[in-house]
Amino acid sequence: MSKRILLIGAGLSTTHLIEYLAEQGKKHNWTITIADNNETLAKSKAVFTNTNAIKLDINDFEKTEDLISNHNIVISMLPPALHINVAKICLKKNKNLLTASYLTDEMKALDSEIKQKGLIFLNEIGLDPGIDHLTAMSIINRLKAEGYYIREFESFTGGLVAPENDDNPWHYKFTWNPRNVVLAGQGGAVKFLQEGQIKYIPYHKIFRRTEVIEIDNYGKFEGYANRDSLKYINTYGLHDIKTMFRGTLRRPGFCKAWDVFVSLGATDDSYIIENSENMTYREFINTFLAYHPTDSVEIKLKYYLHIDQDDQELWDRLEWLDIFKPIKIGIKNATPAQILQSILEKKWSISYEEKDMIVMWHKFVYYKNEIRNELHSSVVVKGENMLHTSMSKTVGLPLGIATKLILQDKIKSRGALIPILPEFYLPIINELKNYGVNCIEKQII
């Protein structure tokens, strides 16, 4: 019997997802509808015989409801805040739902109704969150089954530029949503567990508290704390753990330089800078500095932020961005964060032919009979180009495989879920290997 899949949202991360669903659809007699407010974008993705495109304004409730009614399963790739609107319609129309976004309190509140209707609303089934859960739970449950007590768990993920296209002093390019990069760390309190103590890092200190990580064949990275790590203690069943830390990866030196913009106030998105369209980059930086009749912007910045005269690496990164040049901003009524994003987009842009790279790294410290053991696991995936990105692959493929499992009635759990059970991680990890997404484990002696 033919089944119909509805994908709402045709953005950057959907390329591999659509290709996977189309490929599987030929085997299983599925059709895929790609719905997006940008009809041209949707049509550009609907290039397979079993795919079709449709224009959809998610605020058009009646049309959205009709569309969902006519499909067997829904994948929402909308901005996270809009998932709940889709979820409520799916609940009303008795349709299963998948998203790659964090499971929110609003979605959790629907859990009992979802279960009553025998539905699956699967969240956090992308990269991070997603593959991080799959790989972590696979190892955690294996170690527990072998009689080990897990004392420490750390997990980091980063979307980066591949080494062969790393050609700037920041060792970074935008391979994902630039706005999310500029606003990183501003989503609430960053908290984690360290040696049994709960720790908090305020936003203005996040990028000065980093950890160095080395991965075989790929060199060193630095990680900074991300969001609330504490909630994963219960999620992962690690109730007696002493250290639980989740973070984001960059190349060494990035965080210290980025902290300049955080400390300056240039990442603030809460107010508009007047006359921003006529302001230059140099004037923008000077806006945050004290007045002095003779000192240059450069001297004032170094003094204000206590930048050492001989910290040439940091200074090279700042100068490379052209922030001291009289280049017009050209954006009207912009916030500091919007202005900074515009500046960065001109320097951190990545061309179509260049490759991105995702890096994920877990650290497990575990004991048996008071003997300490340490295990590192890593996933590194390179993209092909800026259409077939590693980000698209690692977000889209878990979504696609999970969709297949649900359509084939291989998932028995019901409710508002995340993929932490064996029925998710065993088949998805196994199939991801076919696409070059492998978890490499290394025992530390």
C-alpha positions in Angstrom: 0.0 0.0 0.0 1.4 3.4 -1.0 2.3 5.8 1.9 2.7 9.5 1.7 5.4 11.5 3.5 5.0 15.2 4.1 8.2 17.2 4.6 7.5 20.8 5.8 10.6 23.0 5.1 13.1 22.6 2.3 16.1 24.3 3.8 19.8 23.5 3.8 19.6 20.3 5.9 17.1 18.6 3.7 19.2 17.6 0.6 20.3 14.2 1.9 17.0 13.6 3.7 15.0 14.0 0.4 17.4 11.9 -1.6 17.2 9.1 1.0 13.4 9.2 1.2 13.1 9.2 -2.6 15.5 6.3 -2.8 13.7 4.3 -0.2 10.3 5.4 -1.6 11.1 3.6 -4.9 11.5 0.4 -2.9 8.6 0.8 -0.6 6.1 2.7 -2.8 6.2 6.0 -1.0 5.6 9.5 -2.3 7.1 12.6 -0.8 5.5 16.1 -0.7 8.0 18.9 -0.1 6.2 22.0 1.3 7.8 25.3 1.8 6.9 29.0 1.8 9.5 29.4 -1.0 7.9 27.4 -3.8 11.0 27.8 -6.0 13.2 26.2 -3.3 10.7 23.4 -2.8 10.6 22.7 -6.6 14.4 22.7 -6.7 14.5 19.8 -4.2 11.6 17.8 -5.8 13.6 16.4 -8.7 12.7 12.7 -8.2 9.8 10.9 -9.8 8.2 10.2 -6.5 8.5 13.7 -5.1 6.4 16.8 -5.6 6.6 20.4 -4.4 3.9 22.7 -2.9 3.9 26.2 -1.6 2.8 26.4 2.0 2.5 29.2 4.5 2.5 27.5 7.8 0.3 30.3 9.1 -2.4 29.2 6.7 -4.0 26.8 9.2 -6.7 25.4 7.0 -4.3 24.5 4.1 -1.7 23.1 6.6 -4.4 21.0 8.2 -5.6 19.7 4.9 -2.1 18.9 3.8 -1.3 17.0 6.9 -4.6 15.1 6.7 -3.6 13.7 3.3 -0.3 12.2 4.4 0.7 9.3 6.6 3.7 10.9 8.4 5.1 14.4 8.8 8.7 15.6 9.1 8.9 19.2 10.3 12.1 21.1 9.3 10.7 24.5 10.3 12.3 26.8 12.8 12.0 25.1 16.3 9.4 27.5 17.6 6.9 26.5 14.9 7.1 22.7 15.5 4.4 22.9 18.2 1.9 24.3 15.7 2.5 21.3 13.4 2.4 18.9 16.4 -1.1 20.1 17.4 -2.4 19.4 13.9 -0.7 16.1 13.8 -2.3 15.2 17.1 -5.7 16.2 15.8 -5.3 14.3 12.6 -3.6 11.2 14.1 -0.3 11.5 12.2 3.2 10.6 13.4 5.7 13.5 13.5 9.5 13.8 13.4 11.7 16.8 14.1 15.5 17.3 14.5 15.0 19.9 17.2 15.2 19.7 21.0 12.2 18.3 22.8 10.5 21.3 24.3 8.3 21.6 27.4 5.3 22.4 25.1 5.9 19.2 23.1 6.3 17.2 26.4 3.0 18.5 27.6 1.3 16.7 24.7 2.9 13.3 25.7 -0.2 11.7 27.4 -2.5 12.6 24.4 0.1 11.4 21.9 0.3 8.0 23.8 -3.5 7.8 24.1 -3.7 8.0 20.3 -0.9 5.6 19.8 1.3 8.1 18.0 5.0 8.8 17.8 6.3 12.4 18.0 10.1 11.8 17.6 12.3 14.8 18.4 16.1 15.3 18.6 16.8 12.9 15.6 19.4 14.9 13.7 23.1 15.4 14.4 23.3 17.2 17.8 20.8 16.5 19.1 20.5 13.1 17.4 23.6 11.2 16.5 25.0 12.3 19.8 22.2 10.4 21.6 22.5 7.3 19.3 26.2 6.9 19.8 26.3 7.8 23.5 23.5 5.5 24.5 24.9 2.6 22.5 28.1 2.8 24.5 26.5 3.7 27.8 24.2 0.7 27.7 27.0 -1.6 26.5 29.3 -0.5 29.4 26.5 -0.9 31.9 25.7 -4.4 30.6 29.4 -5.3 31.2 29.1 -4.2 34.8 30.9 -0.8 34.6 30.0 2.3 36.6 30.2 5.4 34.4 31.7 8.3 36.4 32.3 10.9 33.7 30.7 11.8 30.3 31.6 14.6 28.0 30.3 15.3 24.5 31.2 17.9 22.0 30.0 18.6 18.4 31.1 21.2 15.9 30.2 22.2 12.3 33.5 23.3 10.7 35.2 23.9 7.4 37.1 20.8 6.1 41.0 21.1 6.5 41.5 21.3 2.7 39.4 24.5 2.6 40.7 26.0 5.9 42.4 29.1 4.6 41.8 31.9 7.1 43.2 32.7 10.5 39.9 31.9 12.3 40.0 28.4 10.8 36.2 28.8 10.4 33.6 29.5 7.8 29.8 29.6 7.9 28.7 26.1 7.0 25.4 26.6 8.7 23.0 29.3 9.8 25.2 32.4 10.5 22.7 33.9 12.9 22.9 30.9 15.2 26.7 31.2 15.2 26.6 34.9 16.2 24.0 34.3 18.9 25.6 31.1 20.2 25.6 30.8 24.0 22.7 33.2 24.5 20.0 30.6 24.9 19.8 30.6 28.7 22.0 29.4 31.5 24.9 27.2 30.6 25.2 24.6 33.3 27.0 21.3 33.8 28.2 18.9 36.5 31.9 18.7 37.3 33.2 16.3 40.0 29.9 16.2 41.7 29.3 20.0 41.7 26.9 22.0 39.6 28.6 24.7 37.7 27.2 27.7 35.8 29.0 29.9 33.2 27.5 33.3 32.4 27.3 34.2 28.7 30.2 36.8 29.0 32.5 34.0 30.2 31.6 31.1 28.0 34.3 31.6 25.4 37.1 31.9 28.0 36.3 28.5 29.6 37.4 26.0 27.0 38.8 22.5 26.8 41.3 21.2 24.3 40.5 18.0 22.5 42.6 16.0 20.0 41.2 13.6 17.5 43.5 11.2 15.5 44.1 12.5 11.9 42.3 15.7 12.5 44.4 17.5 15.1 43.3 19.7 18.0 40.0 21.4 18.7 38.7 23.5 21.6 35.3 23.0 23.2 33.1 25.5 25.0 30.1 24.6 27.2 26.7 24.5 25.5 23.2 24.8 27.0 22.0 22.7 30.0 24.0 19.5 30.3 22.2 18.5 33.6 19.0 17.4 31.9 20.9 14.6 30.2 21.8 12.9 33.5 18.3 11.5 33.7 17.9 11.1 30.0 20.9 8.9 29.7 20.2 7.1 33.0 23.5 8.3 34.6 22.1 9.1 38.0 25.4 8.5 39.9 27.6 10.3 37.4 30.1 12.9 38.8 30.9 14.9 35.5 28.3 15.6 32.8 29.4 18.1 30.2 28.1 18.9 26.6 29.7 21.5 24.4 30.5 22.9 20.9 33.8 22.5 19.0 35.9 25.1 17.2 39.6 25.2 16.2 42.1 26.5 18.8 42.2 30.2 19.1 38.7 30.8 17.8 37.0 31.2 21.2 39.5 33.7 22.6 39.1 35.9 19.5 35.3 35.5 19.5 35.2 36.6 23.1 36.4 40.0 22.0 33.0 40.5 20.3 31.1 39.1 23.2 32.9 41.4 25.7 32.5 44.4 23.4 28.7 43.9 23.1 28.8 43.3 19.4 26.7 40.1 19.7 23.8 41.8 21.4 20.5 41.4 19.5 18.3 43.3 21.9 18.4 46.9 20.5 18.9 48.8 17.3 21.8 51.0 16.4 20.6 54.3 15.0 21.8 55.4 11.6 23.4 51.9 11.1 23.1 52.1 7.3 25.5 55.0 7.2 28.0 53.7 9.7 31.3 52.1 8.8 32.8 48.9 10.3 35.3 51.1 12.2 32.6 53.4 13.6 30.6 50.3 14.6 33.6 49.0 16.8 34.2 52.5 18.1 30.6 52.8 19.2 31.3 50.4 22.1 34.5 52.2 23.2 35.1 55.2 25.4 35.8 58.6 23.9 39.4 59.8 23.6 40.5 62.8 21.6 43.7 61.2 20.2 43.7 57.5 20.8 42.9 55.3 17.8 40.1 52.7 17.7 42.8 50.0 17.8 44.5 51.4 20.9 41.2 51.9 22.7 40.1 48.3 21.9 43.3 46.8 23.2 43.1 48.9 26.4 39.4 48.3 27.0 39.7 44.5 26.6 43.2 44.1 28.0 44.5 42.6 24.8 48.3 42.1 25.1 50.5 44.0 22.6 52.2 40.8 21.7 49.0 38.7 21.2 49.5 38.8 17.4 47.4 35.7 16.6 44.3 37.3 18.1 45.0 40.6 16.5 45.6 39.0 13.1 42.1 37.4 13.4 40.5 40.7 14.2 42.3 42.7 11.4 41.5 40.0 8.9 37.8 40.7 9.3 38.3 44.3 8.2 36.6 45.6 11.3 39.0 48.6 11.5 38.3 49.7 7.9 35.9 52.5 6.7 33.6 50.1 4.9 29.9 51.0 4.9 27.6 48.7 6.8 24.6 49.5 4.6 22.0 47.8 6.8 19.1 50.0 8.1 17.9 49.7 11.7 20.2 46.8 12.6 21.1 45.3 15.9 24.7 44.9 16.9 24.4 41.1 16.2 22.9 41.8 12.8 25.8 44.1 11.9 28.4 41.7 13.1 26.7 38.9 11.1 26.9 41.1 8.0 30.6 41.8 8.5 31.3 38.1 9.1 29.3 36.9 6.1 31.6 38.8 3.8 34.7 37.0 5.2 33.5 33.6 6.4 31.5 32.7 3.4 32.1 29.3 1.9 32.0 28.7 -1.9 29.9 26.0 -3.5 32.9 23.8 -4.3 34.3 23.9 -0.7 33.6 21.2 1.9 32.3 21.4 5.4 33.1 19.0 8.2 31.2 17.9 11.3 33.2 16.6 14.3 31.6 14.8 17.2 33.6 13.5 20.2 32.5 11.6 23.4 34.6 10.9 26.4 33.6 8.1 28.9 35.4 7.5 32.2 34.2 4.3 33.8 35.1 1.9 36.6 34.9 -1.7 37.7 36.6 -3.0 40.8 38.1 0.5 41.4 40.0 0.2 38.1 39.7 3.3 36.0 39.0 3.1 32.2 38.7 5.8 29.6 37.1 5.5 26.2 36.9 8.2 23.4 34.5 7.9 20.5 34.5 10.2 17.5 32.4 10.8 14.4 34.0 12.9 11.6 32.2 13.4 8.3 33.2 15.7 5.4 30.8 17.1 2.9 31.1 17.0 -0.9 30.1 20.6 -1.6 27.8 23.2 -0.2 24.7 21.4 -1.4 25.7 17.9 -0.2 27.1 19.0 3.1 28.2 16.9 6.0 25.6 18.8 8.1 22.9 17.9 5.7 24.0 14.3 5.7 24.2 14.0 9.5 21.0 15.8 10.2 19.0 14.3 7.3 19.9 10.7 7.3 18.9 9.9 10.9 15.6 11.6 10.2 15.1 9.6 7.0 16.1 6.2 8.6 13.8 6.9 11.6 10.9 7.8 9.2 11.4 4.4 7.5 11.4 2.6 10.8 8.2 4.2 11.9 6.5 3.6 8.5 7.5 -0.1 8.7 6.1 -0.3 12.3 9.5 -1.2 13.8 9.2 1.4 16.6 7.0 0.2 19.4 7.4 3.1 21.8 4.8 5.8 21.8 4.6 9.4 23.0 6.9 12.5 22.7 10.2 10.7 22.3 13.9 11.2 21.7 16.1 8.4 20.2 17.7 6.9 23.3 16.3 3.3 23.1 17.9 0.3 21.4 15.0 0.2 18.9 16.3 3.5 17.6 20.1 3.5 18.0 20.8 -0.1 16.9 19.3 0.1 13.4 20.1 3.8 12.8 23.8 3.5 13.7 24.0 0.3 11.6 22.5 1.9 8.5 24.5 5.2 8.9 27.6 3.2 8.3 26.5 2.5 4.7 26.7 6.3 4.2 30.1 6.8 5.7 28.9 8.0 9.1 31.0 5.8 11.5 31.7 6.0 15.2 35.3 5.3 15.9 36.2 4.1 19.4 39.6 4.5 21.1 40.6 3.0 24.4 42.9 5.4 26.4 45.6 3.6 28.2 
